Amino acid sequence: MMSTLPSLGFAGIGLMGLPICRRLLAAGYPLTVWNRNPDKCAPLVEAGARQVATPAQLCEHAEVVMLCLADTAVVREVVFGAGGVAEGAKKGQLLVDFSSLEPTATREMAAELAQNTGMSWLDSPVSGGVVGAEAGSLAIMVGGETADLDRVRPVLLNLGQRVTHMGGIGAGQVTKACNQMIVACNALVIAEVVALAEQAGVDASLIAEALAGGFADSKPLQILAPQMAESRFEPVKWHVRTLLKDLDTAVKFSREQGSATPISGLAAQLMRLHGAQGFLQKDPATLIQMYRAPDSTD
């Protein structure tokens, strides 16, 4: 029997993109993939995906093209650069962007793509990390037209426990910025908490267990506090550079809106300081190293 599922294209086979694509293949979707480093597509090709040489070629094989890329500049290049999505895009096709981008730039790019090609855009950033991507339990916050979301909601429900329509184009990115403000500030405070417990002679490995179910509990606490207490920084599940990028996005957007975000601004500077010490590519669990005495670092 021929598949009645929509054909999908996917650009960005990284920490998040790989498990997302694996879930889409497991659900039976015809999948075409592209990545700047083509070797990263190999496990997906082995699982049944088609690989192409340019983002534009994704549009030849897919009704819906999905992106999961590093930042605004990379998305702009993949969509509008040489061999980009815009070169192959046609009216009636849909772009779904899982990346975390600047909201203003998202609105501008979506308008340009629609005007030049007729291709619609949904900004659909996700939260839940690699674990959530593997388990299909991501939180997905969406900006764009209701009809476009209705078209791909069944696809998204293979990836997330919850799909929330936040409003027009860019609203998903605003929501993700809010999410990252909470996550990043939380991570920094958790590092302070673990360091304080250690210095006071308390078993910091018990902090997450002791606070579970109380007002201070959170997923970052349950994940990061044990890792920090044990100095368990591998494997890297997410990156300090990602939190820094998203904090900078949030602070920039808050200035554009005339909204005060002093705590997130301080968090961005602390994250930048940590990154400058060689931790940009490391897991945020390494934030504990900012607060430990030099002879206690690994």
C-alpha positions as CSV (number, residue, x, y, z in Angstrom):
1,M,0.0,0.0,0.0
2,M,1.2,3.5,-0.7
3,S,1.7,5.7,2.3
4,T,-1.0,8.4,2.9
5,L,1.3,10.2,5.4
6,P,2.8,13.5,4.2
7,S,6.3,13.4,2.9
8,L,8.8,15.2,5.1
9,G,12.2,16.9,4.6
10,F,14.6,17.6,7.4
11,A,17.6,19.9,7.7
12,G,19.9,19.7,10.7
13,I,20.9,16.3,12.0
14,G,22.4,17.3,15.3
15,L,21.8,16.5,19.0
16,M,18.1,17.1,18.6
17,G,17.6,16.5,14.9
18,L,18.8,12.9,14.9
19,P,16.4,11.6,17.5
20,I,13.5,13.6,16.0
21,C,14.2,12.1,12.6
22,R,14.4,8.6,14.1
23,R,11.0,9.0,15.6
24,L,9.6,10.3,12.3
25,L,11.0,7.3,10.4
26,A,9.7,4.9,13.1
27,A,6.2,6.5,12.6
28,G,6.3,5.6,8.9
29,Y,6.8,9.1,7.4
30,P,8.7,9.2,4.1
31,L,11.8,11.3,5.1
32,T,14.4,13.2,3.1
33,V,17.4,14.6,5.0
34,W,20.1,17.1,4.5
35,N,23.0,18.2,6.8
36,R,25.9,20.5,6.3
37,N,28.1,17.6,7.3
38,P,26.6,14.9,5.2
39,D,28.2,12.0,7.2
40,K,25.8,12.7,10.0
41,C,22.9,11.5,7.8
42,A,24.3,8.0,7.5
43,P,22.3,6.4,10.4
44,L,19.1,7.8,9.0
45,V,19.8,6.7,5.5
46,E,20.5,3.2,6.9
47,A,17.1,3.4,8.6
48,G,15.3,4.3,5.3
49,A,15.7,8.0,4.8
50,R,16.7,9.6,1.4
51,Q,19.6,12.0,1.5
52,V,20.0,15.1,-0.7
53,A,22.9,17.4,-1.4
54,T,21.2,20.8,-0.9
55,P,18.4,22.2,1.2
56,A,16.6,23.2,-2.0
57,Q,16.4,19.5,-3.0
58,L,14.4,18.8,0.1
59,C,11.5,20.6,-1.6
60,E,11.6,18.2,-4.5
61,H,10.6,15.3,-2.3
62,A,8.7,16.8,0.7
63,E,5.4,18.5,1.3
64,V,6.7,19.7,4.7
65,V,10.3,20.9,5.3
66,M,11.5,20.9,8.9
67,L,14.6,22.7,10.3
68,C,16.5,22.1,13.5
69,L,19.5,24.4,13.3
70,A,21.9,26.3,15.5
71,D,20.8,29.9,15.3
72,T,19.2,32.7,13.3
73,A,22.2,33.1,10.9
74,V,22.3,29.4,10.1
75,V,18.5,29.3,9.4
76,R,18.8,32.3,7.2
77,E,21.6,30.7,5.2
78,V,19.9,27.4,4.8
79,V,16.6,29.0,3.7
80,F,17.8,31.9,1.6
81,G,21.5,31.1,0.7
82,A,22.8,29.4,-2.4
83,G,21.0,26.1,-2.8
84,G,18.7,27.0,0.0
85,V,15.1,26.0,0.7
86,A,13.8,29.2,-1.1
87,E,15.3,28.0,-4.4
88,G,13.1,24.9,-4.4
89,A,10.1,26.1,-2.4
90,K,6.6,26.0,-4.0
91,K,3.2,27.4,-3.1
92,G,1.4,25.0,-0.8
93,Q,4.6,23.7,0.9
94,L,5.1,24.3,4.6
95,L,8.3,25.1,6.5
96,V,8.3,24.0,10.2
97,D,11.3,25.4,12.2
98,F,12.2,23.7,15.4
99,S,15.2,25.9,15.9
100,S,15.4,28.6,18.6
101,L,15.6,31.9,16.9
102,E,15.1,35.7,17.3
103,P,11.4,36.3,17.1
104,T,11.7,39.5,15.0
105,A,14.0,37.8,12.5
106,T,11.6,34.9,12.3
107,R,8.7,37.1,11.3
108,E,10.9,38.8,8.7
109,M,12.1,35.6,7.1
110,A,8.6,34.1,7.1
111,A,7.2,37.1,5.3
112,E,10.0,37.0,2.8
113,L,9.6,33.3,2.1
114,A,5.8,33.6,1.7
115,Q,6.1,36.6,-0.6
116,N,8.8,35.1,-2.8
117,T,7.6,31.5,-3.0
118,G,4.2,31.1,-1.4
119,M,5.7,28.6,1.1
120,S,4.2,29.0,4.6
121,W,6.2,29.1,7.9
122,L,5.5,27.7,11.4
123,D,8.0,28.6,14.2
124,S,7.8,25.5,16.4
125,P,10.7,25.6,18.9
126,V,10.8,22.7,21.4
127,S,11.8,22.1,25.0
128,G,12.8,18.9,26.6
129,G,16.3,18.3,25.4
130,V,17.7,15.1,23.8
131,V,15.9,12.9,26.4
132,G,12.6,14.5,25.4
133,A,13.4,14.1,21.7
134,E,14.2,10.5,22.1
135,A,11.1,9.8,24.2
136,G,8.7,11.9,22.1
137,S,7.9,14.0,25.1
138,L,8.9,17.4,23.9
139,A,6.9,20.5,24.7
140,I,6.3,22.2,21.3
141,M,5.2,25.9,21.2
142,V,4.0,27.1,17.8
143,G,3.6,30.4,16.0
144,G,1.7,30.7,12.7
145,E,-1.6,30.1,11.0
146,T,-4.1,27.7,12.6
147,A,-4.6,25.9,9.3
148,D,-0.9,25.3,8.9
149,L,-0.7,23.9,12.4
150,D,-3.7,21.7,11.9
151,R,-2.0,20.3,8.8
152,V,1.1,19.1,10.7
153,R,-0.3,18.5,14.2
154,P,-0.4,14.7,13.7
155,V,3.3,14.8,12.8
156,L,4.2,16.9,15.8
157,L,2.3,14.6,18.2
158,N,4.9,11.9,17.3
159,L,7.5,14.2,18.8
160,G,5.8,16.0,21.7
161,Q,3.6,15.4,24.6
162,R,2.0,18.8,24.1
163,V,1.6,21.1,21.1
164,T,0.4,24.6,22.0
165,H,-0.6,27.3,19.5
166,M,0.8,30.5,20.9
167,G,-0.4,32.9,18.2
168,G,0.9,34.3,14.9
169,I,4.3,33.8,13.4
170,G,7.0,34.5,16.0
171,A,4.9,33.7,19.0
172,G,6.5,30.3,19.3
173,Q,10.0,31.9,19.4
174,V,8.8,34.4,22.1
175,T,7.6,31.5,24.2
176,K,10.8,29.6,23.7
177,A,12.8,32.7,24.8
178,C,10.7,32.8,28.0
179,N,11.3,29.1,28.5
180,Q,15.1,29.6,28.2
181,M,15.1,32.5,30.6
182,I,13.6,30.2,33.2
183,V,15.9,27.3,32.4
184,A,19.1,29.2,32.3
185,C,18.5,31.2,35.4
186,N,17.5,28.0,37.2
187,A,20.7,26.2,36.1
188,L,22.8,29.0,37.5
189,V,21.0,29.0,40.8
190,I,21.2,25.2,41.0
191,A,25.0,25.5,40.6
192,E,25.1,28.0,43.5
193,V,23.0,25.7,45.6
194,V,25.2,22.6,45.0
195,A,28.3,24.6,45.7
196,L,26.9,26.0,48.9
197,A,25.8,22.6,50.1
198,E,29.3,21.2,49.4
199,Q,31.1,24.0,51.2
200,A,28.8,23.6,54.2
201,G,29.5,19.9,54.5
202,V,26.1,18.7,53.2
203,D,25.8,15.8,50.8
204,A,24.9,17.7,47.6
205,S,24.0,14.5,45.8
206,L,20.9,14.4,48.0
207,I,19.7,17.9,47.2
208,A,17.4,16.9,44.3
209,E,15.9,14.0,46.2
210,A,15.3,16.2,49.3
211,L,13.6,18.9,47.4
212,A,11.5,16.7,45.0
213,G,7.9,17.6,45.1
214,G,8.4,20.9,46.8
215,F,8.1,24.4,45.5
216,A,11.8,24.4,44.5
217,D,11.5,21.2,42.4
218,S,12.0,21.3,38.6
219,K,13.3,19.1,35.8
220,P,16.5,21.1,35.7
221,L,17.0,20.5,39.4
222,Q,16.4,16.7,39.1
223,I,18.8,16.5,36.1
224,L,21.5,19.0,36.9
225,A,21.9,18.8,40.6
226,P,23.0,15.2,40.7
227,Q,25.3,15.7,37.7
228,M,26.9,18.7,39.3
229,A,27.3,17.0,42.7
230,E,29.0,14.0,41.0
231,S,31.0,16.1,38.5
232,R,29.3,14.1,35.8
233,F,29.7,16.2,32.7
234,E,29.7,13.5,30.0
235,P,28.0,12.7,27.7
236,V,27.0,16.3,26.7
237,K,23.2,16.4,26.4
238,W,23.1,20.2,25.6
239,H,25.5,23.0,25.4
240,V,26.4,26.1,27.4
241,R,26.7,28.0,24.1
242,T,23.0,27.2,23.4
243,L,21.8,28.7,26.7
244,L,24.0,31.7,26.1
245,K,22.6,32.2,22.6
246,D,19.1,31.9,23.8
247,L,19.7,34.3,26.8
248,D,21.2,36.9,24.4
249,T,18.1,36.4,22.1
250,A,15.8,37.0,25.1
251,V,17.6,40.1,26.3
252,K,17.8,41.6,22.8
253,F,14.1,41.0,22.2
254,S,13.2,42.4,25.6
255,R,15.0,45.6,24.6
256,E,13.0,45.8,21.4
257,Q,9.8,45.4,23.4
258,G,10.8,47.9,26.1
259,S,10.6,45.2,28.7
260,A,13.0,44.9,31.6
261,T,14.8,41.6,32.1
262,P,17.6,42.3,34.6
263,I,17.9,38.8,36.0
264,S,18.2,37.2,32.5
265,G,20.7,39.9,31.6
266,L,22.9,39.0,34.6
267,A,22.5,35.3,33.7
268,A,23.7,36.0,30.2
269,Q,26.8,37.6,31.5
270,L,27.5,34.8,33.9
271,M,27.0,32.3,31.1
272,R,29.3,34.3,28.9
273,L,32.0,34.3,31.6
274,H,31.7,30.5,32.0
275,G,31.8,30.0,28.2
276,A,34.9,32.2,28.0
277,Q,36.7,29.7,30.3
278,G,36.5,27.0,27.7
279,F,33.0,25.6,28.5
280,L,31.0,26.8,25.5
281,Q,30.8,23.3,24.0
282,K,30.3,21.6,27.4
283,D,27.2,20.6,29.3
284,P,25.5,23.2,31.6
285,A,26.2,20.8,34.5
286,T,29.8,22.3,34.3
287,L,28.4,25.6,35.7
288,I,29.2,24.2,39.1
289,Q,32.9,24.8,38.3
290,M,32.4,28.5,38.5
291,Y,31.7,28.2,42.2
292,R,34.1,25.5,43.3
293,A,37.6,26.2,44.6
294,P,40.2,25.8,41.9
295,D,41.7,22.6,43.5
296,S,38.2,20.9,43.4
297,T,37.7,21.3,39.6
298,D,38.1,18.3,37.3
